[in-house]
Amino acid sequence: MDSVLGLDLILEVLDRLAVPLHFHQRSCDLSVLVACSTVCKAWSSHAQRLLFRRVILPSSIYRKPFNRGIAIDPLPSFLAAIDPETERGRWLAESVVSLTLRLTGRSLTADSAALATALLRTPNLRHLDVTTVFCNFEAETVTRLREFGPRLTSLSIVQDSAPSLGHHTFSMHQLVTLFPSIRLLEITSNFNSTLQPFDPPPNLSLASAKFNTTLATDIGPCLASLLNPEADVPLQVLWHRSKTSRPSSLGNILRVHGPRLRSISFRSVDLAELAEYTALERFEFLRFPDAATVASIPRSIVALAIYGMPENRQLENGEHPDVVRFAQALSTFPHLKVLSWPTCSEPTMFSLLQEVCRVRGIELRTSPTELYDDNAIELELKRKYIRI
């Protein structure tokens, strides 16, 4: 086959089989890539490197249905594969760019020492996605990680089965301050409490700050303590997903960073502040926007994502009047290319919206899975800082 297609083309095909950078909560079937690693010597090395470029432990975490009852610790097998005492282990460890480690099974004991070992063995690691129960490092381990650990540029922290809010906060703060090179930060927490600010502040130069805090409304103090007021990297993405209202303490942050923000996501907004987003390319609103909100959204946006249904559920001639009004307003967005509405349950009833999008060349996305792929700004930043 090499003589027919050429080895370079075959290796490019193998690249396409690796876990894509933008995937999220979807099946990641690496069986074909695994099979390719055993076909011949010419393919094997490249395929194995791709298998270890983005490591997901356990490998079934994004498959559906996911069995949370699994109680097999995946770390020992991973550490055995990247054994520094062997040549193969060393080059596999050097291949790891992204590591996802999630706790599965309530009876599984999280091994912080094993995670620290994995971090110390993977010098090219750029992205870490981990639950806080793995991050209770001892003081000596913290010192070693600061001196010899990888230079992470992207960090996702998830609270899962943490014994207490104090444990979660301590682990989160400890992990963030370990890696001052972070440019992309995502914090997920289910605690019904304000996220505690960092003391002392780590003064990070964040390009993207994402908070999936569900019940915690006020991310302002925490975010303010994270950001370096003299950062050489502008904050471009600010994303806050919560079941409650807009954070109350973001005024100063938005006044400083608003003019350079390219993507924002909130459940509610101060309409007066929207005028400050002069560089905005993407606006994500966790409700169906009313007329005042639509009128205030900067006309510079290229992508718009909305959620929920209009409050007025009465139909007029088979259409929701609020959806008609919204569809008509789309003509005032000259640069809009993508409209995402993942909670739209009855797209066949919104013929005017579909027709407006068709005429104006706007891609209308109503599938929930498509929303994870439509944030081109986040994908651009990941490619830049994670380099995968």
C-alpha positions as CSV (number, residue, x, y, z in Angstrom):
1,M,0.0,0.0,0.0
2,D,2.9,2.3,0.7
3,S,4.0,2.0,-2.9
4,V,0.5,2.9,-4.2
5,L,-0.4,5.8,-1.9
6,G,3.0,6.9,-0.6
7,L,4.1,6.8,3.0
8,D,3.5,10.6,3.5
9,L,-0.1,10.3,2.4
10,I,-0.7,7.3,4.6
11,L,0.8,9.0,7.7
12,E,-1.5,12.0,7.0
13,V,-4.5,9.6,7.0
14,L,-3.3,8.3,10.4
15,D,-3.3,11.9,11.6
16,R,-7.0,12.1,10.8
17,L,-7.7,9.1,13.0
18,A,-6.2,10.7,16.1
19,V,-8.6,12.3,18.7
20,P,-9.4,15.7,17.3
21,L,-8.6,18.8,19.2
22,H,-12.2,20.1,19.2
23,F,-14.0,17.0,20.4
24,H,-16.1,17.1,23.5
25,Q,-18.4,14.5,25.1
26,R,-18.5,12.2,22.1
27,S,-17.3,8.8,21.3
28,C,-13.5,8.6,20.7
29,D,-12.9,5.3,18.9
30,L,-9.2,4.7,18.6
31,S,-9.5,1.0,17.5
32,V,-8.6,1.8,13.9
33,L,-5.5,3.7,14.9
34,V,-4.5,0.9,17.3
35,A,-4.9,-1.6,14.4
36,C,-2.7,0.6,12.2
37,S,0.0,0.5,14.8
38,T,0.4,-3.2,14.3
39,V,0.3,-3.3,10.5
40,C,3.9,-2.7,9.7
41,K,7.1,-1.1,11.0
42,A,6.7,2.0,8.8
43,W,3.3,2.8,10.3
44,S,3.8,1.6,13.8
45,S,6.0,4.4,15.3
46,H,3.8,7.2,13.9
47,A,0.6,5.5,15.0
48,Q,1.8,4.9,18.5
49,R,2.9,8.5,18.9
50,L,-0.6,9.6,17.8
51,L,-2.2,7.3,20.3
52,F,-0.2,9.0,23.1
53,R,-0.5,12.6,21.8
54,R,-3.9,13.0,23.5
55,V,-4.3,10.6,26.4
56,I,-7.8,10.1,27.9
57,L,-8.1,8.1,31.2
58,P,-10.2,6.2,31.4
59,S,-10.6,5.8,27.6
60,S,-14.4,5.4,27.9
61,I,-15.0,8.8,29.6
62,Y,-16.6,10.4,26.5
63,R,-18.5,7.3,25.3
64,K,-22.2,6.8,25.8
65,P,-23.5,5.2,27.9
66,F,-20.7,5.9,30.4
67,N,-20.5,3.5,33.4
68,R,-19.6,5.5,36.5
69,G,-19.4,2.2,38.4
70,I,-16.1,1.3,36.8
71,A,-13.4,1.1,39.5
72,I,-10.2,0.4,37.6
73,D,-7.4,2.9,38.1
74,P,-6.0,3.7,34.6
75,L,-2.9,5.5,35.9
76,P,-0.6,2.4,36.5
77,S,-1.0,1.2,33.0
78,F,-0.2,4.6,31.6
79,L,2.8,5.0,33.8
80,A,4.1,1.6,32.8
81,A,3.8,2.7,29.1
82,I,5.9,5.9,29.7
83,D,8.6,4.2,31.8
84,P,11.7,6.4,31.5
85,E,14.0,3.4,31.9
86,T,13.1,2.3,28.4
87,E,13.7,4.0,25.1
88,R,10.1,3.3,24.0
89,G,8.8,4.7,27.3
90,R,10.8,7.9,26.9
91,W,9.6,8.7,23.4
92,L,6.0,7.8,24.2
93,A,6.2,10.2,27.2
94,E,7.6,12.9,24.9
95,S,4.6,12.4,22.6
96,V,2.0,13.3,25.2
97,V,0.6,16.8,24.6
98,S,-2.8,16.5,26.3
99,L,-3.8,14.4,29.4
100,T,-7.4,14.0,30.6
101,L,-7.7,12.2,34.0
102,R,-11.2,11.8,35.4
103,L,-12.3,9.9,38.5
104,T,-14.7,7.0,37.8
105,G,-16.4,4.9,40.4
106,R,-17.1,6.1,43.9
107,S,-14.8,3.4,45.4
108,L,-11.8,4.4,43.3
109,T,-9.0,6.0,45.3
110,A,-7.4,9.0,43.6
111,D,-3.6,8.7,43.6
112,S,-2.1,12.2,43.7
113,A,1.5,10.8,43.7
114,A,0.8,8.8,40.5
115,L,-0.5,12.0,38.8
116,A,2.6,13.9,39.9
117,T,4.8,11.1,38.5
118,A,2.9,11.3,35.1
119,L,3.4,15.1,35.0
120,L,7.1,14.8,35.8
121,R,7.5,12.2,33.0
122,T,5.7,14.2,30.2
123,P,7.9,17.2,29.4
124,N,5.9,18.3,26.4
125,L,2.5,18.2,28.1
126,R,0.6,21.4,27.4
127,H,-3.0,20.6,28.4
128,L,-4.2,19.0,31.6
129,D,-7.9,18.1,32.3
130,V,-8.2,16.7,35.8
131,T,-10.5,16.3,38.8
132,T,-9.5,18.0,42.0
133,V,-9.4,14.7,44.0
134,F,-6.2,13.8,42.2
135,C,-4.5,17.1,43.1
136,N,-3.8,16.8,46.9
137,F,0.0,17.1,46.4
138,E,2.5,17.0,49.3
139,A,4.8,20.0,49.8
140,E,7.8,18.2,48.5
141,T,5.9,17.1,45.4
142,V,4.8,20.7,44.8
143,T,8.4,21.8,44.8
144,R,9.4,19.2,42.3
145,L,6.6,20.0,40.0
146,R,7.5,23.7,40.0
147,E,11.1,23.0,39.2
148,F,10.8,20.0,36.9
149,G,7.2,19.8,35.8
150,P,5.8,20.6,32.3
151,R,5.0,24.1,31.2
152,L,1.3,23.8,30.9
153,T,-0.5,26.4,28.7
154,S,-4.0,25.0,29.2
155,L,-5.7,23.7,32.4
156,S,-9.2,22.4,33.0
157,I,-10.2,21.6,36.6
158,V,-13.3,19.7,37.5
159,Q,-14.8,19.2,41.0
160,D,-16.0,15.6,41.2
161,S,-16.6,13.6,44.4
162,A,-14.5,16.0,46.4
163,P,-15.0,15.4,50.2
164,S,-15.5,19.1,50.9
165,L,-15.6,22.6,49.5
166,G,-12.3,23.4,51.4
167,H,-10.6,20.4,49.7
168,H,-11.8,21.5,46.3
169,T,-10.7,25.1,46.8
170,F,-7.3,24.2,48.2
171,S,-6.6,21.7,45.3
172,M,-7.8,24.1,42.7
173,H,-5.7,27.0,44.0
174,Q,-2.6,24.8,44.4
175,L,-2.8,23.4,40.9
176,V,-3.3,26.8,39.2
177,T,-0.4,28.4,41.0
178,L,1.9,25.5,40.0
179,F,1.7,26.5,36.3
180,P,2.1,30.3,35.8
181,S,2.5,29.6,32.0
182,I,-1.3,28.9,31.7
183,R,-3.1,30.8,29.0
184,L,-6.4,28.8,28.8
185,L,-8.2,28.1,32.1
186,E,-11.5,26.3,32.7
187,I,-13.0,25.7,36.1
188,T,-16.0,23.5,36.7
189,S,-17.7,23.3,40.1
190,N,-21.1,22.1,41.3
191,F,-20.8,23.8,44.7
192,N,-23.4,26.3,45.7
193,S,-20.9,28.9,46.8
194,T,-18.9,31.8,45.5
195,L,-15.5,30.8,44.1
196,Q,-12.9,32.0,46.5
197,P,-10.3,34.4,45.2
198,F,-6.6,33.4,45.0
199,D,-4.4,34.7,47.7
200,P,-1.7,35.6,46.8
201,P,-2.9,36.3,43.2
202,P,-1.1,34.1,40.6
203,N,-1.2,37.0,38.1
204,L,-1.8,34.9,35.0
205,S,-1.8,36.1,31.5
206,L,-5.1,34.4,30.4
207,A,-6.3,34.5,26.9
208,S,-9.4,32.4,27.8
209,A,-11.3,32.1,31.2
210,K,-14.2,29.7,31.4
211,F,-16.3,29.1,34.4
212,N,-18.9,26.3,34.4
213,T,-20.1,26.9,38.0
214,T,-23.7,25.9,37.8
215,L,-24.8,27.3,41.1
216,A,-22.0,29.8,42.0
217,T,-23.0,33.2,40.6
218,D,-20.2,35.5,41.5
219,I,-17.0,34.7,39.7
220,G,-15.9,38.3,39.8
221,P,-13.5,38.2,42.8
222,C,-12.0,34.9,41.7
223,L,-11.4,36.1,38.1
224,A,-10.0,39.4,39.3
225,S,-7.5,37.6,41.5
226,L,-6.4,35.4,38.5
227,L,-5.7,38.1,36.0
228,N,-2.4,39.9,35.7
229,P,-3.2,43.7,35.4
230,E,-0.1,44.1,33.3
231,A,-0.5,40.9,31.2
232,D,1.0,40.9,27.7
233,V,-1.7,38.5,26.5
234,P,-5.2,40.0,26.1
235,L,-8.2,38.2,27.6
236,Q,-10.1,37.2,24.5
237,V,-12.7,34.6,25.8
238,L,-14.9,35.0,28.9
239,W,-17.4,32.3,29.4
240,H,-19.7,31.8,32.4
241,R,-22.4,29.1,32.4
242,S,-24.7,29.1,35.4
243,K,-28.3,28.3,36.2
244,T,-28.5,31.6,38.1
245,S,-28.1,35.2,37.0
246,R,-25.2,37.2,35.8
247,P,-22.2,37.6,38.1
248,S,-22.4,40.7,40.2
249,S,-18.7,41.7,40.4
250,L,-17.5,41.9,36.9
251,G,-17.7,45.6,36.3
252,N,-14.0,46.5,36.6
253,I,-12.9,43.5,34.7
254,L,-15.2,44.2,31.8
255,R,-14.2,47.8,31.7
256,V,-10.6,46.8,31.4
257,H,-10.9,43.8,29.1
258,G,-14.2,44.4,27.3
259,P,-12.7,46.3,24.3
260,R,-10.4,43.3,23.5
261,L,-12.8,40.4,24.2
262,R,-13.6,38.4,21.1
263,S,-16.1,35.9,22.7
264,I,-18.4,36.2,25.7
265,S,-21.0,33.9,27.2
266,F,-23.5,34.9,30.0
267,R,-27.0,34.1,31.2
268,S,-27.8,37.7,31.5
269,V,-26.0,40.9,30.6
270,D,-25.9,44.6,31.4
271,L,-27.1,46.1,28.1
272,A,-25.0,49.2,28.6
273,E,-21.8,47.2,28.9
274,L,-22.4,45.4,25.5
275,A,-21.4,48.7,23.7
276,E,-17.9,48.3,25.2
277,Y,-17.3,45.0,23.3
278,T,-15.8,46.6,20.2
279,A,-13.8,43.6,19.1
280,L,-16.6,41.0,19.8
281,E,-16.9,38.2,17.2
282,R,-19.0,35.7,19.1
283,F,-21.9,36.2,21.6
284,E,-23.4,33.3,23.5
285,F,-26.5,34.0,25.5
286,L,-28.0,31.4,27.8
287,R,-31.5,32.6,27.2
288,F,-33.7,33.5,24.3
289,P,-32.8,37.2,23.8
290,D,-35.5,39.8,24.1
291,A,-35.7,42.8,21.7
292,A,-33.5,45.0,23.9
293,T,-30.8,42.5,24.1
294,V,-30.8,41.8,20.4
295,A,-30.6,45.6,19.8
296,S,-27.6,45.9,22.1
297,I,-25.4,43.0,20.7
298,P,-22.4,44.5,18.8
299,R,-23.0,44.2,15.1
300,S,-19.4,43.0,14.7
301,I,-20.3,39.4,15.7
302,V,-19.7,36.5,13.3
303,A,-21.2,33.8,15.5
304,L,-24.3,33.9,17.7
305,A,-25.4,31.2,20.1
306,I,-28.7,31.3,22.0
307,Y,-30.6,29.0,24.4
308,G,-34.0,28.6,25.7
309,M,-37.4,29.4,24.2
310,P,-39.2,32.7,24.0
311,E,-41.5,33.5,26.9
312,N,-44.4,34.1,24.6
313,R,-45.3,30.6,23.4
314,Q,-48.5,31.6,21.5
315,L,-48.3,31.0,17.8
316,E,-49.4,33.5,15.1
317,N,-50.0,31.9,11.7
318,G,-47.8,29.0,12.8
319,E,-44.9,31.2,14.0
320,H,-43.7,32.4,17.4
321,P,-44.0,36.2,17.1
322,D,-40.7,36.6,19.2
323,V,-38.9,34.3,16.8
324,V,-40.3,36.3,13.9
325,R,-39.0,39.5,15.4
326,F,-35.6,37.9,16.1
327,A,-35.4,36.6,12.5
328,Q,-36.1,40.0,11.1
329,A,-33.4,41.5,13.3
330,L,-30.7,39.2,11.8
331,S,-30.6,41.5,8.7
332,T,-28.9,44.1,10.9
333,F,-25.9,41.8,11.6
334,P,-23.8,42.2,8.4
335,H,-21.0,39.8,9.4
336,L,-23.1,36.9,11.0
337,K,-22.1,33.5,9.6
338,V,-23.3,31.0,12.2
339,L,-26.4,30.9,14.4
340,S,-26.6,28.2,17.0
341,W,-29.8,27.3,18.8
342,P,-29.3,23.9,20.5
343,T,-32.4,24.1,22.6
344,C,-34.7,24.8,19.7
345,S,-37.2,21.9,20.0
346,E,-39.4,22.7,17.0
347,P,-37.3,24.0,14.1
348,T,-39.9,23.0,11.5
349,M,-42.2,25.7,13.0
350,F,-39.8,28.5,12.4
351,S,-39.9,28.7,8.7
352,L,-39.2,32.5,8.6
353,L,-36.0,32.0,10.6
354,Q,-34.8,29.2,8.4
355,E,-35.6,31.3,5.3
356,V,-33.8,34.4,6.6
357,C,-30.7,32.3,7.4
358,R,-30.8,30.6,3.9
359,V,-31.1,33.9,2.1
360,R,-28.3,35.6,4.1
361,G,-26.0,32.6,4.0
362,I,-26.1,32.1,7.8
363,E,-25.5,28.5,8.9
364,L,-28.3,27.5,11.3
365,R,-27.3,24.9,13.9
366,T,-30.0,23.3,16.1
367,S,-28.3,20.1,17.1
368,P,-26.8,20.2,20.6
369,T,-23.7,18.4,19.6
370,E,-22.9,21.0,17.0
371,L,-22.5,23.7,19.6
372,Y,-19.2,22.2,20.8
373,D,-17.7,22.8,17.4
374,D,-18.9,26.3,16.6
375,N,-16.6,28.4,18.7
376,A,-13.9,29.1,16.2
377,I,-12.1,31.5,18.5
378,E,-11.6,28.9,21.3
379,L,-10.3,26.4,18.7
380,E,-7.9,29.0,17.3
381,L,-6.5,29.7,20.8
382,K,-6.2,25.9,21.5
383,R,-4.2,25.4,18.3
384,K,-2.0,28.3,19.2
385,Y,-1.3,27.5,22.8
386,I,-1.7,23.7,23.0
387,R,-0.1,23.0,19.6
388,I,-1.8,19.7,19.0
